[in-house]
Amino acid sequence: MSLPRDRGDEHNGARSRGPVMTVVSGGAGNGRAEHRRNAANGDGAAINPTALAGTLKHHLNVQSNLCAALEQLADALPAEVRNDDCLALARSIYPIVHRSHTFEERELFPYLKAHCTAEPELPDTLDRLHGEHWEDEAFAEEVQHELMAFAADRDAVDVEKLGYMLRGFFTGVRRHLAFEREYILPIIEGRETA
């Protein structure tokens, strides 16, 4: 079974036992660095929309890869899941989701509010996305807890419930990501040519 790894995990002393799915997409690092250099303040005033779009795409890809790994794990339950893989994935869930939401809340949303006033439904949309962030992070913590409990004692965890929980989580996250790809990303990319 292939599980995601964020950068730096290969140096933590853990031995790799097979193929590992990469959560971090290549090439996005430069856009993030440029984006941070251009983010002079929290109101989104000095942010380069090209770098912002690149950072958003990076976070969307990382979360998509996380969802794929969770689906793979759900499909492998219970017998084909190794405890160390389960724990590694469990530990990555909340940090990945939280980093993405932090970027959106601190950088993306302020930029959109400051520069995209011609979008009449944008304020309500951002409020809805903000609420989804809270829900997804709370759900990520629950999924993380259940996966860790499963790795600690498989007999104490209802495997059907765990599979259902995993599918509920990654389905909701995928829906959120699809909306951001179809609605938010085009707004930012439209600013690149403005």
C-alpha positions in Angstrom: 0.0 0.0 0.0 1.3 3.5 -0.9 0.9 6.3 1.6 1.7 10.0 1.3 4.8 11.6 2.7 5.4 15.2 3.2 8.9 16.6 2.5 11.4 15.7 5.1 9.9 12.4 6.2 12.5 10.3 4.4 15.1 11.5 6.9 13.3 10.6 10.1 15.0 7.3 10.5 12.0 5.3 9.3 12.7 2.6 6.8 10.7 2.7 3.6 9.0 -0.6 2.7 7.7 -0.1 -0.8 6.4 2.7 -3.0 5.4 5.9 -1.3 2.9 8.4 -2.8 4.3 11.9 -2.7 1.9 14.4 -1.1 3.9 17.5 -2.1 3.7 18.3 -5.8 6.9 19.3 -7.5 7.6 22.8 -8.6 5.3 24.6 -6.2 8.0 25.6 -3.7 9.3 28.5 -5.8 5.8 29.9 -6.1 5.3 29.7 -2.3 8.6 31.5 -1.6 7.8 34.2 -4.1 4.3 34.5 -2.7 5.7 35.0 0.9 8.2 37.6 -0.3 5.3 39.5 -1.9 3.0 39.2 1.1 4.0 42.5 2.8 0.9 42.6 5.0 -2.2 40.6 6.0 -4.6 42.5 3.8 -3.5 40.9 0.6 -2.5 44.3 -0.9 1.0 43.4 -2.1 0.5 39.7 -3.1 1.4 38.6 -6.6 -1.7 36.7 -8.0 0.5 34.3 -10.0 2.3 33.2 -6.9 -0.9 33.0 -5.0 -2.5 30.8 -7.7 0.6 28.6 -7.6 0.4 28.2 -3.8 -3.3 27.4 -4.0 -2.7 24.8 -6.7 0.0 23.3 -4.4 -2.3 23.0 -1.5 -5.1 21.6 -3.6 -2.7 18.9 -5.0 -1.4 18.0 -1.5 -4.9 17.5 -0.2 -6.0 15.6 -3.2 -3.1 13.2 -2.7 -4.0 12.9 1.0 -7.6 11.9 -0.1 -6.2 9.3 -2.5 -4.1 7.8 0.3 -7.0 7.7 2.7 -9.2 6.0 0.0 -6.5 3.5 -0.6 -6.3 2.8 3.2 -10.1 2.5 3.4 -10.1 0.0 0.6 -7.3 -2.1 2.3 -9.0 -2.3 5.7 -8.5 -4.3 7.8 -6.1 -7.0 6.9 -3.9 -5.2 4.3 -3.1 -2.2 6.5 0.3 -2.1 8.2 0.3 -0.3 11.5 3.3 1.9 10.7 1.7 3.0 7.5 -1.6 3.7 9.3 0.2 5.8 11.9 2.2 7.7 9.4 -0.9 8.6 7.5 -2.8 9.4 10.7 -0.1 11.9 11.7 -0.1 13.6 8.4 -3.9 14.3 8.1 -4.4 17.3 10.5 -1.1 19.1 9.6 -1.8 18.9 5.8 -5.4 20.1 6.2 -4.4 22.8 8.7 -1.6 24.2 6.6 -3.9 24.5 3.6 -6.6 26.2 5.6 -4.1 28.6 7.3 -2.8 29.7 3.8 -6.4 30.3 2.7 -7.5 32.1 5.8 -4.4 34.3 6.2 -3.5 35.0 2.6 -5.9 33.9 0.0 -9.2 35.1 1.5 -7.8 38.6 2.5 -6.5 39.0 -1.1 -9.9 38.0 -2.5 -11.7 40.4 -0.2 -9.4 43.3 -1.1 -9.2 42.7 -4.9 -12.2 40.9 -6.1 -15.1 43.2 -5.0 -16.8 42.7 -8.4 -17.7 39.2 -7.4 -21.1 39.8 -5.6 -21.4 36.3 -4.1 -17.7 36.1 -3.0 -18.2 37.3 0.7 -20.9 34.7 1.3 -18.8 32.0 -0.5 -15.8 32.8 1.7 -17.9 32.6 4.8 -19.1 29.2 3.7 -15.6 28.0 3.0 -14.4 29.3 6.4 -17.1 27.2 8.0 -16.1 24.2 6.0 -12.5 24.7 7.2 -13.6 24.4 10.8 -15.7 21.3 10.1 -12.9 19.6 8.0 -10.3 20.3 10.7 -12.5 18.9 13.5 -13.2 15.8 11.3 -9.5 15.5 10.5 -8.7 15.2 14.2 -11.4 12.6 14.7 -10.1 10.5 11.7 -6.5 10.9 13.1 -7.7 9.6 16.5 -9.5 6.6 15.0 -6.6 5.6 12.8 -4.2 5.8 15.7 -6.6 3.7 17.8 -6.9 1.2 15.0 -3.1 0.9 14.8 -2.9 0.5 18.6 -5.6 -2.2 18.9 -7.4 -3.4 15.8 -9.9 -5.4 17.8 -11.1 -2.4 19.7 -12.1 -0.5 16.6 -15.2 -1.1 14.5 -13.6 -1.4 11.0 -16.8 -0.7 9.2 -17.3 2.5 11.1 -13.7 3.5 10.4 -14.1 2.8 6.7 -17.3 4.9 6.7 -15.6 7.7 8.6 -12.6 7.7 6.2 -14.9 7.9 3.1 -17.0 10.6 4.7 -13.9 12.7 5.4 -12.2 12.4 2.0 -15.5 12.8 0.1 -16.1 16.1 1.9 -12.6 17.3 1.4 -12.7 16.4 -2.3 -16.0 18.3 -2.7 -14.4 21.4 -1.1 -11.3 21.1 -3.3 -13.4 20.7 -6.4 -15.3 23.9 -5.6 -12.1 25.8 -5.0 -10.6 24.6 -8.3 -13.7 25.5 -10.2 -14.6 28.8 -8.5 -11.8 30.3 -6.5 -8.8 29.4 -8.7 -10.3 31.0 -11.9 -10.8 34.2 -9.9 -7.2 34.3 -8.9 -6.0 33.3 -12.4 -8.2 36.1 -13.8 -6.3 38.6 -11.7 -3.0 37.5 -13.3 -4.0 39.0 -16.6 -5.7 42.1 -15.0 
